[in-house]
């Protein structure tokens, strides 16, 4: 499971250091793709979690083919190098506007990679009232 928030650099070649806590949950290779919603971030899945996500995508009706294309066309199997870095494909770096720094955000079954200023804006959208509303509605 992926938890916490980490900051790491993205070098000029597009390599980013994967937090060691996250690497412990990943196999030698794992999947990276764009977000399933319109948020400008990337999602990283272990192979087991990717299989579950893939099953959900395959079950979508034909009218969701455009969404499936967006996700599958960017999905890439990657591996960490000996230093714990992963090469983020250029198409994905462009989509998430990653350069210089990246925020790694644990989401339990996957983690997200954000441009730090985009993450700050997204994080700021979740107001205390919304937290209270969800906590009450779902008995958290």
ChimeraX attribute file (.defattr): number of C-alpha atoms within 10 A of each C-alpha:
attribute: neighborCount
match mode: 1-to-1
recipient: residues
	/A:1	15
	/A:2	20
	/A:3	15
	/A:4	13
	/A:5	14
	/A:6	14
	/A:7	17
	/A:8	15
	/A:9	16
	/A:10	21
	/A:11	15
	/A:12	9
	/A:13	11
	/A:14	18
	/A:15	19
	/A:16	23
	/A:17	20
	/A:18	19
	/A:19	16
	/A:20	10
	/A:21	13
	/A:22	18
	/A:23	17
	/A:24	11
	/A:25	13
	/A:26	22
	/A:27	14
	/A:28	12
	/A:29	15
	/A:30	19
	/A:31	21
	/A:32	25
	/A:33	24
	/A:34	26
	/A:35	19
	/A:36	15
	/A:37	9
	/A:38	7
	/A:39	14
	/A:40	22
	/A:41	26
	/A:42	24
	/A:43	20
	/A:44	27
	/A:45	24
	/A:46	22
	/A:47	16
	/A:48	14
	/A:49	17
	/A:50	17
	/A:51	13
	/A:52	12
	/A:53	15
	/A:54	14
	/A:55	11
	/A:56	10
	/A:57	17
	/A:58	12
	/A:59	10
	/A:60	12
	/A:61	9
	/A:62	10
	/A:63	8
	/A:64	12
	/A:65	13
	/A:66	10
	/A:67	15
	/A:68	17
	/A:69	11
	/A:70	14
	/A:71	19
	/A:72	14
	/A:73	12
	/A:74	17
	/A:75	18
	/A:76	18
	/A:77	14
	/A:78	16
	/A:79	17
	/A:80	19
	/A:81	12
	/A:82	7
	/A:83	8
	/A:84	14
	/A:85	18
	/A:86	18
	/A:87	17
	/A:88	21
	/A:89	17
	/A:90	13
	/A:91	13
	/A:92	20
	/A:93	22
	/A:94	12
	/A:95	16
	/A:96	20
	/A:97	17
	/A:98	26
	/A:99	18
	/A:100	14
	/A:101	16
	/A:102	25
	/A:103	21
	/A:104	28
	/A:105	19
	/A:106	19
	/A:107	15
	/A:108	10
	/A:109	17
	/A:110	22
	/A:111	23
	/A:112	23
	/A:113	27
	/A:114	25
	/A:115	22
	/A:116	19
	/A:117	12
	/A:118	18
	/A:119	20
	/A:120	12
	/A:121	10
	/A:122	13
	/A:123	10
	/A:124	10
	/A:125	10
	/A:126	10
	/A:127	9
	/A:128	9
	/A:129	9
	/A:130	11
	/A:131	12
	/A:132	11
	/A:133	11
	/A:134	11
	/A:135	11
	/A:136	10
	/A:137	9
	/A:138	7
	/A:139	7
	/A:140	8
